[in-house]
Amino acid sequence: MTGKFHIAKTVLLAVAIMFGLVASFSRTEAAETRTAIFAGGCFWCVESDFEKVPGVVAAVSGFAGGNVVDPTYKQVVRGGTGHLEAVQITYDPAQVSYETLLYLFLRSIDPTDAGGQFCDRGASYTTAIFVSDQAELDAANAAKIKAQADLGMEIVTPIRDATPFYPADAYHQDYYKQTSTVLTRFGPISKAKAYLRYRKGCGRDARVKQLWGDAAPFAGAHS
């Protein structure tokens, strides 16, 4: 009995160690990623842009900056919730820095426009950088100073304290690559094609290219 008990005890200890290592690995893996929240007008566009950046693990369309818990898309665009269309970017800082994401973000929008972005007007389409600590605040301030110097124009994109981020419903996630059909003024087409037509018609890339020239990281990549 003693020998069998010893073997069972050894097996249980090995299993416990194995689960401990798995849990430790999971915690380490989770600690390796960080999040950034940017509002840059149409969240479909910001999501589409940043999912292409090496080191970005995920980009989720949603809402931030408001005072209503878990708002719907209709509530936000109707106004009154205080939310902006925003994207939560999960990234691996070993592959891409927060400073790089800030650099790309400010050159993927019109940071001189305080009334919305491109064809989308109103408070919910305005831009913002949401920061969660002093390090992010310092980096965001430095990024704005650099962008203003490069552009030679006032940057009006505010830096705001992070607030709860609420993901939008599934209909709006990865809109730019969905193959399901939607009815548009062009007739029934896929969401992916509707997105491309919207982006071009809204003038996003044309305006960003006009402002930033060759420094625009994503303009021209949507055809």
Number of C-alpha atoms within 10 A of each C-alpha: 6 7 8 9 10 11 12 12 12 12 12 12 12 12 12 12 12 12 12 12 12 12 12 12 12 12 11 11 11 11 10 12 16 15 18 19 24 27 29 29 28 24 27 24 23 25 25 20 19 25 18 13 17 11 17 21 16 17 25 25 28 27 30 28 22 19 13 15 10 16 18 17 16 8 14 20 17 11 13 13 19 16 27 27 29 33 31 25 22 19 25 20 16 9 10 14 15 18 16 12 18 22 20 19 23 27 22 26 28 27 27 17 16 18 14 20 25 22 15 15 14 16 20 29 25 27 29 25 23 23 21 14 10 9 10 19 17 12 17 23 15 15 20 21 14 15 20 17 12 11 16 9 12 14 19 16 20 17 17 14 14 16 16 13 20 22 21 20 11 9 10 17 19 19 22 19 16 16 12 12 14 13 11 11 7 8 10 12 16 18 22 18 18 22 19 16 14 14 21 14 13 15 14 23 22 16 18 24 21 13 19 19 14 12 15 20 19 23 22 12 8 13 9
